[in-house]
Amino acid sequence: MTFDRIAVLGGGAWGTALANVTARAGRNVTLWEFDAGNAEHLASKRESRFLPGVRIEDGIAMTRDLTEASRADAILLVVPAQAMRSVCKTLGATVAPGTPVIACAKGIEHGTRKFMTEIIAECAPKVTPAILSGPSFAADVARGLPTAVTLAASDETIASGLVQALASRTFRPYQSTDVRGVEIGGASKNVLAIACGIVTGRGLGASAQAALTTRGFAELVRFGRAYGAKTETMMGLSGLGDLILTCGSPQSRNFSFGMNLGKGLTPKDIHGKTGLAEGAFTAPVLLEMARDKAVDMPIASAVAAMLAGQMNVDEAIESLLARPLRAEE
């Protein structure tokens, strides 16, 4: 199964990075952008406003026509998690049946508590949903720095074909059929990255950050198992790998968001300063889903409480340290 014509929907940092890497893999790439101002900038400057200095490959075609973009063998859907539904509704009326639509956002939808592939399946029931996730910063991918990710689809043949289509000398996708596991890793780690950012912003030291990352990973694994994820997926690129990357670098919006929380800023102030941190939207939903399955997630609970204004940073730290002593698991 081959996928030569690939459309990338979304002209932000991650969308333009994936368009670049897909073009370098030898595919015919069309980049679609909804916002007129950003679309004009992409076409005239051949670079994203969100990735200044990174030139968009010459062979990439630009369009604002979603019908034109959807005439592709596969589609990379690179819009924020909370905007996924609105784009999918329009896409569902234009895309050919069976076309793989690969979600490249990490999150869970507010209100419905649905993962990205579930939204795709609901809004465009004739397509084949897939998910791409893993330890990857847009700037690294766009510049051609070595990166490995996971691409999952329920059909192993389709997953294999997509991996072959996107792979290049510096971009290495690994195929999987554990769609839910890959989605859980991507969504959960954003919440834990906020917690690690808080520790750094509060100046609590590297030892505290290492402990929080480790215990946060235990939460991620418990949640994943409860919702049907494979343990090996949690231990892989889209689980542990993405957690390590996101929990230790200011390049991560979620980590930066947490750092600012740790320094005393409010969530409202931070959203205006650093842009979207998907973990801030995911935290309360993740906690609701954990409660439904009786999954213990104290770190995620503390983050959700802080975001809701129910607890300040010091109270959250104290609550975690005051938990009953027990064996590690």
Contacts in CASP RR format, 6 or more apart in sequence:
PFRMAT RR
TARGET T0000
AUTHOR 0000-0000-0000
METHOD contacts of the structure
MODEL  1
MTFDRIAVLGGGAWGTALANVTARAGRNVTLWEFDAGNAEHLASKRESRF
LPGVRIEDGIAMTRDLTEASRADAILLVVPAQAMRSVCKTLGATVAPGTP
VIACAKGIEHGTRKFMTEIIAECAPKVTPAILSGPSFAADVARGLPTAVT
LAASDETIASGLVQALASRTFRPYQSTDVRGVEIGGASKNVLAIACGIVT
GRGLGASAQAALTTRGFAELVRFGRAYGAKTETMMGLSGLGDLILTCGSP
QSRNFSFGMNLGKGLTPKDIHGKTGLAEGAFTAPVLLEMARDKAVDMPIA
SAVAAMLAGQMNVDEAIESLLARPLRAEE
1 157 0 8 1.000
1 158 0 8 1.000
1 160 0 8 1.000
1 161 0 8 1.000
2 73 0 8 1.000
2 161 0 8 1.000
2 164 0 8 1.000
2 165 0 8 1.000
3 27 0 8 1.000
3 73 0 8 1.000
3 74 0 8 1.000
3 100 0 8 1.000
3 161 0 8 1.000
3 162 0 8 1.000
3 165 0 8 1.000
4 27 0 8 1.000
4 28 0 8 1.000
4 73 0 8 1.000
4 165 0 8 1.000
5 27 0 8 1.000
5 28 0 8 1.000
5 30 0 8 1.000
5 71 0 8 1.000
5 72 0 8 1.000
5 73 0 8 1.000
5 74 0 8 1.000
6 22 0 8 1.000
6 27 0 8 1.000
6 28 0 8 1.000
6 29 0 8 1.000
6 30 0 8 1.000
6 72 0 8 1.000
6 73 0 8 1.000
6 74 0 8 1.000
6 75 0 8 1.000
6 76 0 8 1.000
6 165 0 8 1.000
6 166 0 8 1.000
7 29 0 8 1.000
7 30 0 8 1.000
7 31 0 8 1.000
7 32 0 8 1.000
7 69 0 8 1.000
7 70 0 8 1.000
7 71 0 8 1.000
7 72 0 8 1.000
7 74 0 8 1.000
7 75 0 8 1.000
7 76 0 8 1.000
8 15 0 8 1.000
8 16 0 8 1.000
8 18 0 8 1.000
8 19 0 8 1.000
8 22 0 8 1.000
8 29 0 8 1.000
8 30 0 8 1.000
8 31 0 8 1.000
8 32 0 8 1.000
8 75 0 8 1.000
8 76 0 8 1.000
8 78 0 8 1.000
9 32 0 8 1.000
9 66 0 8 1.000
9 69 0 8 1.000
9 75 0 8 1.000
9 76 0 8 1.000
9 77 0 8 1.000
9 78 0 8 1.000
9 79 0 8 1.000
9 87 0 8 1.000
9 91 0 8 1.000
10 31 0 8 1.000
10 32 0 8 1.000
10 33 0 8 1.000
10 34 0 8 1.000
10 78 0 8 1.000
10 79 0 8 1.000
11 19 0 8 1.000
11 31 0 8 1.000
11 32 0 8 1.000
11 33 0 8 1.000
11 38 0 8 1.000
11 39 0 8 1.000
11 42 0 8 1.000
11 48 0 8 1.000
11 50 0 8 1.000
11 78 0 8 1.000
12 33 0 8 1.000
12 38 0 8 1.000
12 48 0 8 1.000
12 49 0 8 1.000
12 50 0 8 1.000
12 51 0 8 1.000
12 78 0 8 1.000
12 138 0 8 1.000
13 48 0 8 1.000
13 50 0 8 1.000
13 51 0 8 1.000
13 138 0 8 1.000
13 139 0 8 1.000
13 142 0 8 1.000
14 78 0 8 1.000
14 104 0 8 1.000
14 138 0 8 1.000
14 141 0 8 1.000
15 31 0 8 1.000
15 48 0 8 1.000
15 76 0 8 1.000
15 78 0 8 1.000
15 104 0 8 1.000
15 138 0 8 1.000
16 31 0 8 1.000
16 42 0 8 1.000
16 47 0 8 1.000
16 48 0 8 1.000
16 50 0 8 1.000
16 51 0 8 1.000
16 54 0 8 1.000
16 56 0 8 1.000
16 138 0 8 1.000
16 142 0 8 1.000
17 51 0 8 1.000
17 54 0 8 1.000
17 138 0 8 1.000
17 139 0 8 1.000
17 141 0 8 1.000
17 142 0 8 1.000
18 76 0 8 1.000
18 78 0 8 1.000
18 104 0 8 1.000
18 141 0 8 1.000
19 29 0 8 1.000
19 31 0 8 1.000
19 56 0 8 1.000
19 57 0 8 1.000
19 60 0 8 1.000
20 54 0 8 1.000
20 56 0 8 1.000
20 57 0 8 1.000
20 60 0 8 1.000
20 141 0 8 1.000
20 142 0 8 1.000
20 144 0 8 1.000
21 141 0 8 1.000
21 142 0 8 1.000
21 144 0 8 1.000
21 147 0 8 1.000
21 166 0 8 1.000
21 168 0 8 1.000
21 170 0 8 1.000
21 171 0 8 1.000
22 29 0 8 1.000
22 76 0 8 1.000
22 165 0 8 1.000
22 166 0 8 1.000
23 29 0 8 1.000
23 57 0 8 1.000
23 59 0 8 1.000
23 60 0 8 1.000
24 57 0 8 1.000
24 144 0 8 1.000
24 168 0 8 1.000
24 169 0 8 1.000
24 170 0 8 1.000
24 171 0 8 1.000
25 165 0 8 1.000
25 166 0 8 1.000
25 167 0 8 1.000
25 168 0 8 1.000
25 171 0 8 1.000
26 168 0 8 1.000
27 165 0 8 1.000
27 166 0 8 1.000
28 61 0 8 1.000
29 57 0 8 1.000
29 59 0 8 1.000
29 60 0 8 1.000
29 61 0 8 1.000
30 60 0 8 1.000
30 61 0 8 1.000
30 62 0 8 1.000
30 63 0 8 1.000
30 68 0 8 1.000
30 69 0 8 1.000
30 72 0 8 1.000
31 42 0 8 1.000
31 56 0 8 1.000
31 60 0 8 1.000
31 61 0 8 1.000
31 62 0 8 1.000
31 63 0 8 1.000
32 63 0 8 1.000
32 64 0 8 1.000
32 65 0 8 1.000
32 66 0 8 1.000
32 68 0 8 1.000
32 69 0 8 1.000
33 39 0 8 1.000
33 42 0 8 1.000
33 62 0 8 1.000
33 64 0 8 1.000
34 64 0 8 1.000
34 87 0 8 1.000
36 64 0 8 1.000
38 48 0 8 1.000
38 49 0 8 1.000
39 62 0 8 1.000
39 64 0 8 1.000
41 47 0 8 1.000
41 48 0 8 1.000
41 49 0 8 1.000
42 48 0 8 1.000
42 56 0 8 1.000
42 62 0 8 1.000
43 62 0 8 1.000
46 55 0 8 1.000
46 56 0 8 1.000
46 58 0 8 1.000
47 53 0 8 1.000
47 54 0 8 1.000
47 55 0 8 1.000
47 56 0 8 1.000
48 54 0 8 1.000
48 56 0 8 1.000
50 138 0 8 1.000
51 138 0 8 1.000
51 139 0 8 1.000
51 142 0 8 1.000
54 139 0 8 1.000
54 142 0 8 1.000
54 143 0 8 1.000
63 69 0 8 1.000
66 90 0 8 1.000
66 91 0 8 1.000
66 94 0 8 1.000
67 94 0 8 1.000
69 75 0 8 1.000
70 91 0 8 1.000
70 94 0 8 1.000
70 95 0 8 1.000
70 96 0 8 1.000
70 99 0 8 1.000
71 96 0 8 1.000
72 99 0 8 1.000
73 99 0 8 1.000
73 100 0 8 1.000
73 165 0 8 1.000
74 99 0 8 1.000
74 100 0 8 1.000
74 101 0 8 1.000
74 102 0 8 1.000
74 162 0 8 1.000
74 165 0 8 1.000
75 91 0 8 1.000
75 95 0 8 1.000
75 99 0 8 1.000
75 100 0 8 1.000
75 101 0 8 1.000
75 102 0 8 1.000
76 102 0 8 1.000
76 104 0 8 1.000
76 132 0 8 1.000
77 84 0 8 1.000
77 87 0 8 1.000
77 88 0 8 1.000
77 91 0 8 1.000
77 101 0 8 1.000
77 102 0 8 1.000
77 103 0 8 1.000
77 104 0 8 1.000
77 105 0 8 1.000
77 116 0 8 1.000
77 120 0 8 1.000
78 104 0 8 1.000
78 105 0 8 1.000
79 87 0 8 1.000
79 105 0 8 1.000
80 105 0 8 1.000
80 276 0 8 1.000
80 278 0 8 1.000
81 105 0 8 1.000
81 106 0 8 1.000
81 107 0 8 1.000
81 108 0 8 1.000
81 109 0 8 1.000
81 116 0 8 1.000
81 187 0 8 1.000
81 278 0 8 1.000
81 281 0 8 1.000
81 282 0 8 1.000
82 109 0 8 1.000
82 110 0 8 1.000
82 278 0 8 1.000
82 281 0 8 1.000
84 103 0 8 1.000
84 105 0 8 1.000
84 109 0 8 1.000
84 116 0 8 1.000
84 119 0 8 1.000
84 120 0 8 1.000
85 109 0 8 1.000
85 119 0 8 1.000
85 123 0 8 1.000
88 101 0 8 1.000
88 119 0 8 1.000
88 120 0 8 1.000
88 122 0 8 1.000
88 123 0 8 1.000
88 124 0 8 1.000
89 123 0 8 1.000
91 101 0 8 1.000
91 123 0 8 1.000
91 124 0 8 1.000
92 123 0 8 1.000
92 124 0 8 1.000
92 126 0 8 1.000
92 127 0 8 1.000
95 101 0 8 1.000
95 124 0 8 1.000
95 126 0 8 1.000
95 127 0 8 1.000
97 126 0 8 1.000
97 127 0 8 1.000
98 126 0 8 1.000
98 127 0 8 1.000
98 128 0 8 1.000
99 127 0 8 1.000
99 128 0 8 1.000
100 127 0 8 1.000
100 128 0 8 1.000
100 129 0 8 1.000
100 130 0 8 1.000
100 153 0 8 1.000
100 158 0 8 1.000
100 162 0 8 1.000
101 120 0 8 1.000
101 124 0 8 1.000
101 127 0 8 1.000
101 128 0 8 1.000
101 129 0 8 1.000
101 130 0 8 1.000
102 130 0 8 1.000
102 131 0 8 1.000
102 132 0 8 1.000
102 151 0 8 1.000
102 153 0 8 1.000
102 162 0 8 1.000
103 116 0 8 1.000
103 117 0 8 1.000
103 119 0 8 1.000
103 120 0 8 1.000
103 129 0 8 1.000
103 130 0 8 1.000
103 131 0 8 1.000
103 132 0 8 1.000
103 183 0 8 1.000
104 131 0 8 1.000
104 132 0 8 1.000
104 133 0 8 1.000
105 116 0 8 1.000
105 278 0 8 1.000
106 133 0 8 1.000
106 183 0 8 1.000
106 185 0 8 1.000
106 186 0 8 1.000
106 187 0 8 1.000
106 189 0 8 1.000
106 190 0 8 1.000
106 242 0 8 1.000
106 278 0 8 1.000
107 115 0 8 1.000
107 116 0 8 1.000
107 183 0 8 1.000
107 186 0 8 1.000
107 187 0 8 1.000
107 190 0 8 1.000
107 278 0 8 1.000
107 279 0 8 1.000
107 281 0 8 1.000
107 282 0 8 1.000
108 114 0 8 1.000
108 115 0 8 1.000
108 187 0 8 1.000
108 282 0 8 1.000
108 285 0 8 1.000
108 286 0 8 1.000
108 289 0 8 1.000
109 115 0 8 1.000
109 116 0 8 1.000
109 119 0 8 1.000
109 285 0 8 1.000
110 281 0 8 1.000
110 285 0 8 1.000
111 285 0 8 1.000
112 119 0 8 1.000
113 285 0 8 1.000
113 288 0 8 1.000
113 289 0 8 1.000
114 122 0 8 1.000
115 180 0 8 1.000
115 183 0 8 1.000
115 184 0 8 1.000
115 187 0 8 1.000
116 129 0 8 1.000
116 131 0 8 1.000
116 183 0 8 1.000
117 129 0 8 1.000
117 130 0 8 1.000
117 131 0 8 1.000
117 179 0 8 1.000
117 183 0 8 1.000
118 129 0 8 1.000
120 127 0 8 1.000
120 129 0 8 1.000
121 127 0 8 1.000
121 129 0 8 1.000
128 153 0 8 1.000
128 155 0 8 1.000
128 158 0 8 1.000
129 153 0 8 1.000
129 154 0 8 1.000
129 179 0 8 1.000
130 151 0 8 1.000
130 152 0 8 1.000
130 153 0 8 1.000
130 158 0 8 1.000
130 159 0 8 1.000
130 162 0 8 1.000
130 179 0 8 1.000
131 151 0 8 1.000
131 152 0 8 1.000
131 153 0 8 1.000
131 179 0 8 1.000
131 182 0 8 1.000
131 183 0 8 1.000
132 149 0 8 1.000
132 150 0 8 1.000
132 151 0 8 1.000
132 152 0 8 1.000
132 173 0 8 1.000
133 149 0 8 1.000
133 150 0 8 1.000
133 152 0 8 1.000
133 182 0 8 1.000
133 183 0 8 1.000
133 185 0 8 1.000
133 186 0 8 1.000
133 237 0 8 1.000
133 238 0 8 1.000
133 242 0 8 1.000
134 148 0 8 1.000
134 149 0 8 1.000
134 150 0 8 1.000
134 182 0 8 1.000
134 186 0 8 1.000
134 237 0 8 1.000
134 238 0 8 1.000
134 239 0 8 1.000
134 241 0 8 1.000
134 242 0 8 1.000
134 245 0 8 1.000
135 147 0 8 1.000
135 148 0 8 1.000
135 149 0 8 1.000
135 237 0 8 1.000
135 241 0 8 1.000
135 242 0 8 1.000
135 244 0 8 1.000
135 245 0 8 1.000
135 246 0 8 1.000
136 147 0 8 1.000
136 149 0 8 1.000
136 245 0 8 1.000
137 245 0 8 1.000
137 249 0 8 1.000
137 251 0 8 1.000
137 252 0 8 1.000
139 251 0 8 1.000
140 147 0 8 1.000
141 147 0 8 1.000
141 171 0 8 1.000
144 170 0 8 1.000
144 171 0 8 1.000
145 170 0 8 1.000
146 170 0 8 1.000
146 172 0 8 1.000
147 170 0 8 1.000
147 171 0 8 1.000
147 172 0 8 1.000
148 172 0 8 1.000
148 173 0 8 1.000
148 174 0 8 1.000
148 237 0 8 1.000
149 171 0 8 1.000
149 172 0 8 1.000
149 173 0 8 1.000
149 174 0 8 1.000
149 237 0 8 1.000
149 238 0 8 1.000
150 173 0 8 1.000
150 174 0 8 1.000
150 175 0 8 1.000
150 176 0 8 1.000
150 182 0 8 1.000
150 233 0 8 1.000
150 236 0 8 1.000
150 237 0 8 1.000
150 238 0 8 1.000
151 159 0 8 1.000
151 162 0 8 1.000
151 163 0 8 1.000
151 166 0 8 1.000
151 173 0 8 1.000
151 174 0 8 1.000
151 175 0 8 1.000
151 176 0 8 1.000
152 159 0 8 1.000
152 175 0 8 1.000
152 176 0 8 1.000
152 177 0 8 1.000
152 178 0 8 1.000
152 179 0 8 1.000
152 181 0 8 1.000
152 182 0 8 1.000
152 238 0 8 1.000
153 159 0 8 1.000
153 162 0 8 1.000
153 175 0 8 1.000
153 177 0 8 1.000
153 179 0 8 1.000
154 177 0 8 1.000
154 179 0 8 1.000
155 177 0 8 1.000
156 175 0 8 1.000
156 177 0 8 1.000
159 175 0 8 1.000
159 176 0 8 1.000
159 177 0 8 1.000
160 175 0 8 1.000
161 175 0 8 1.000
162 173 0 8 1.000
162 175 0 8 1.000
163 173 0 8 1.000
163 174 0 8 1.000
163 175 0 8 1.000
166 173 0 8 1.000
167 173 0 8 1.000
174 237 0 8 1.000
176 182 0 8 1.000
176 233 0 8 1.000
176 238 0 8 1.000
178 229 0 8 1.000
178 230 0 8 1.000
178 233 0 8 1.000
180 224 0 8 1.000
180 227 0 8 1.000
180 228 0 8 1.000
180 229 0 8 1.000
181 224 0 8 1.000
181 227 0 8 1.000
181 228 0 8 1.000
181 229 0 8 1.000
181 230 0 8 1.000
181 233 0 8 1.000
181 234 0 8 1.000
181 238 0 8 1.000
182 233 0 8 1.000
182 238 0 8 1.000
184 220 0 8 1.000
184 223 0 8 1.000
184 224 0 8 1.000
184 227 0 8 1.000
184 229 0 8 1.000
184 234 0 8 1.000
185 220 0 8 1.000
185 224 0 8 1.000
185 229 0 8 1.000
185 233 0 8 1.000
185 234 0 8 1.000
185 238 0 8 1.000
185 239 0 8 1.000
185 242 0 8 1.000
185 243 0 8 1.000
186 238 0 8 1.000
186 239 0 8 1.000
186 242 0 8 1.000
187 278 0 8 1.000
187 279 0 8 1.000
187 282 0 8 1.000
187 286 0 8 1.000
188 219 0 8 1.000
188 220 0 8 1.000
188 223 0 8 1.000
188 224 0 8 1.000
188 282 0 8 1.000
188 286 0 8 1.000
188 300 0 8 1.000
189 220 0 8 1.000
189 239 0 8 1.000
189 242 0 8 1.000
189 243 0 8 1.000
189 246 0 8 1.000
189 247 0 8 1.000
190 246 0 8 1.000
190 254 0 8 1.000
190 277 0 8 1.000
190 278 0 8 1.000
190 279 0 8 1.000
190 282 0 8 1.000
191 254 0 8 1.000
191 279 0 8 1.000
191 282 0 8 1.000
191 283 0 8 1.000
191 286 0 8 1.000
191 299 0 8 1.000
191 300 0 8 1.000
191 303 0 8 1.000
191 304 0 8 1.000
192 212 0 8 1.000
192 213 0 8 1.000
192 216 0 8 1.000
192 217 0 8 1.000
192 219 0 8 1.000
192 220 0 8 1.000
192 243 0 8 1.000
192 246 0 8 1.000
192 247 0 8 1.000
192 299 0 8 1.000
192 300 0 8 1.000
192 303 0 8 1.000
193 243 0 8 1.000
193 246 0 8 1.000
193 247 0 8 1.000
193 248 0 8 1.000
193 252 0 8 1.000
193 254 0 8 1.000
193 255 0 8 1.000
193 258 0 8 1.000
193 279 0 8 1.000
194 254 0 8 1.000
194 255 0 8 1.000
194 257 0 8 1.000
194 258 0 8 1.000
194 261 0 8 1.000
194 277 0 8 1.000
194 279 0 8 1.000
194 280 0 8 1.000
194 283 0 8 1.000
194 303 0 8 1.000
195 212 0 8 1.000
195 216 0 8 1.000
195 258 0 8 1.000
195 299 0 8 1.000
195 300 0 8 1.000
195 302 0 8 1.000
195 303 0 8 1.000
196 209 0 8 1.000
196 212 0 8 1.000
196 213 0 8 1.000
196 247 0 8 1.000
196 248 0 8 1.000
196 255 0 8 1.000
196 258 0 8 1.000
197 209 0 8 1.000
197 247 0 8 1.000
197 248 0 8 1.000
197 255 0 8 1.000
197 256 0 8 1.000
197 257 0 8 1.000
197 258 0 8 1.000
197 259 0 8 1.000
197 261 0 8 1.000
197 262 0 8 1.000
198 258 0 8 1.000
198 259 0 8 1.000
198 261 0 8 1.000
198 262 0 8 1.000
198 303 0 8 1.000
198 306 0 8 1.000
198 313 0 8 1.000
198 316 0 8 1.000
199 205 0 8 1.000
199 208 0 8 1.000
199 209 0 8 1.000
199 212 0 8 1.000
200 209 0 8 1.000
200 248 0 8 1.000
200 255 0 8 1.000
200 258 0 8 1.000
200 259 0 8 1.000
200 262 0 8 1.000
201 258 0 8 1.000
201 259 0 8 1.000
201 260 0 8 1.000
201 261 0 8 1.000
201 262 0 8 1.000
201 263 0 8 1.000
202 262 0 8 1.000
202 263 0 8 1.000
202 313 0 8 1.000
202 317 0 8 1.000
204 317 0 8 1.000
209 247 0 8 1.000
209 248 0 8 1.000
212 247 0 8 1.000
212 299 0 8 1.000
213 243 0 8 1.000
213 244 0 8 1.000
213 247 0 8 1.000
213 248 0 8 1.000
215 299 0 8 1.000
216 243 0 8 1.000
216 299 0 8 1.000
217 240 0 8 1.000
217 243 0 8 1.000
218 329 0 8 1.000
219 295 0 8 1.000
219 296 0 8 1.000
219 297 0 8 1.000
219 298 0 8 1.000
219 299 0 8 1.000
219 300 0 8 1.000
220 234 0 8 1.000
220 239 0 8 1.000
220 243 0 8 1.000
221 231 0 8 1.000
221 234 0 8 1.000
222 295 0 8 1.000
222 296 0 8 1.000
222 297 0 8 1.000
223 286 0 8 1.000
223 289 0 8 1.000
223 290 0 8 1.000
223 293 0 8 1.000
223 295 0 8 1.000
223 297 0 8 1.000
224 234 0 8 1.000
225 231 0 8 1.000
225 234 0 8 1.000
226 290 0 8 1.000
226 293 0 8 1.000
226 295 0 8 1.000
227 289 0 8 1.000
227 293 0 8 1.000
233 239 0 8 1.000
234 240 0 8 1.000
245 252 0 8 1.000
246 252 0 8 1.000
246 254 0 8 1.000
246 255 0 8 1.000
247 255 0 8 1.000
248 255 0 8 1.000
249 255 0 8 1.000
250 256 0 8 1.000
250 259 0 8 1.000
253 274 0 8 1.000
253 275 0 8 1.000
253 276 0 8 1.000
253 277 0 8 1.000
253 278 0 8 1.000
254 277 0 8 1.000
254 278 0 8 1.000
254 279 0 8 1.000
254 280 0 8 1.000
256 274 0 8 1.000
256 277 0 8 1.000
257 267 0 8 1.000
257 270 0 8 1.000
257 274 0 8 1.000
257 277 0 8 1.000
257 279 0 8 1.000
257 280 0 8 1.000
258 270 0 8 1.000
258 277 0 8 1.000
260 269 0 8 1.000
260 270 0 8 1.000
260 273 0 8 1.000
260 274 0 8 1.000
261 267 0 8 1.000
261 270 0 8 1.000
261 306 0 8 1.000
261 313 0 8 1.000
262 313 0 8 1.000
264 313 0 8 1.000
265 273 0 8 1.000
267 280 0 8 1.000
267 307 0 8 1.000
270 277 0 8 1.000
271 277 0 8 1.000
271 280 0 8 1.000
280 307 0 8 1.000
283 300 0 8 1.000
283 303 0 8 1.000
283 304 0 8 1.000
283 307 0 8 1.000
284 304 0 8 1.000
284 307 0 8 1.000
284 308 0 8 1.000
286 297 0 8 1.000
286 300 0 8 1.000
286 304 0 8 1.000
287 297 0 8 1.000
287 300 0 8 1.000
287 301 0 8 1.000
287 304 0 8 1.000
290 296 0 8 1.000
290 297 0 8 1.000
290 300 0 8 1.000
298 319 0 8 1.000
298 320 0 8 1.000
298 323 0 8 1.000
299 320 0 8 1.000
302 311 0 8 1.000
302 316 0 8 1.000
302 319 0 8 1.000
302 320 0 8 1.000
303 316 0 8 1.000
305 311 0 8 1.000
305 316 0 8 1.000
306 312 0 8 1.000
306 313 0 8 1.000
306 316 0 8 1.000
311 319 0 8 1.000
END
